[in-house]
């Protein structure tokens, strides 16, 4: 779910183009705000719900199909209470999302749900460190101008026919989302599309082409973000859950091996869907290629700073490849990505202002989600929930369970932070899978893919809200496009679970 960055920002007046100096932030007079009764009510609701669950009488044991009983401990009951609190506070952003993450870790320690070393140590879990390193790598692409150098030739390569301009914009967004957060990829492509759109309509009035261009850009940013661990923090956190919940470590390139074909299929599906829903009024935009090539020439020759960034990122990708194919010859993937981040600062590709610009609020969000997910797992709350729900799936086909779990995540990720959903869905899915004879991999990859595709609401992801700034479509039009898009995603996912992934060697059954 997308955050609203303006809600918690102090009023300060930084110099144009520069981030505010620390003293400007901390010494500026706080802006006057009206008392927010709604915010206070939601904070209170979260605390009341937490207390109601935590202090409730002992809940009955869960009994599985073999007659084995699972008792929910007081710590497990506390973990369930924490999850409800986190969903409410994250969902309505009554405090910064990173602060909610910290609160979940602190409450685990204060209430002895888990030891402080575990509850707070999860904020520096390797998965969270990987997220931090991926932010730094993505920032290097943005700061050096490599994103523009990649984007303009790609857009020009697809020509001037509007149908292929759609595809070019979506493919460019997708390519950037392979090496940086999908929000950063959308932020890089959005101003390029805004600059080019007047060539189609000088008045910048809403058109079918404009709707399809910007809605499709937002949706494909999410579809591409599932392909690599660099495209989203959620993937690294999910891989961390998978590794710590008794399964195995997920190699960096295994994620891409299984999800790149799915990402390509979703890219083509969304392209065809945008053409069907928003058929452009014009067949072509004359002069577009020359305009793009002219802008590209203005970038000049590639700089030493850009070459240095490319060399460091290339070395990082090679090291991650070694980690995948020869685990004994390379350090952990989090160490590799963080090492690349350190190298970017040593080489002066990035500086202190870039370090201060890292979205620490988001890093703390992922730390809190990691802590919550492991809390649900280690206290037995996830197993209790899974066994309680087994009655629904006792006689169902395994495919129904996989697709139902993915559909729940696909829909709820429009309302709830996707990492919070992963913190609950993955533990429950991994516990339930053996009872249905399922391998954990098919549950992991299905849920991970669904968590990256909030296609219904503008608040579902930052690229959705960013695309809305084009003023080409309304929230209702986005929802109308999102319903068939979500249905298409589920159809493609079913095809991969039944046919494609088994052919690629993914274990489906135990």
Buried (B, 14 or more C-beta within 10 A) or exposed (E): BBBEEEEBEEEBEEEEEEBBBEEBEEEEEEEEEEEEEEBEEBBEBBEEBBEEBBEEEEBEEBBBEEEEEBEBBEBBBBBBBBBBBBBBBBBBBBBBBBBBBBBBBBBBBEBEBBEEEBBBBBBEBBBBBBBBBBBBBBBBBBBBBBBBBBBBEBBBEBBBBBBBBBBBBBBBBBBBBBBBBBBBBBBBBBEBBBEBBEBBBEEBEBBBBBBBBBBBBBBBBBBBBBBBBBBBBBBBBBBBBBBBBEBEBBBBBBBBBBBBBBBBBBBBBBBBBBBEBBEBEEEBBEEBBEBBEEBBEEEEEEBEBBEBBBEBBEBBBEBBBBBBEEEEEBEBBBBBBBBBBEBBBEBEBBEEEBEEEBBEBBBBBBBBBBBBBBBBBBBBBBBBBBBBBBEEBEEEEBBEBBBEBBBBBBBBBBBBBBBBBBBBBBBBBBBBBEBBEBBBBBBBBBBBBBBBBBBBBBBBBBBBBBBBEBEBBEEEBBBBBBEEBBEBBBEBBBEBBEEBBBEEEBEBEE
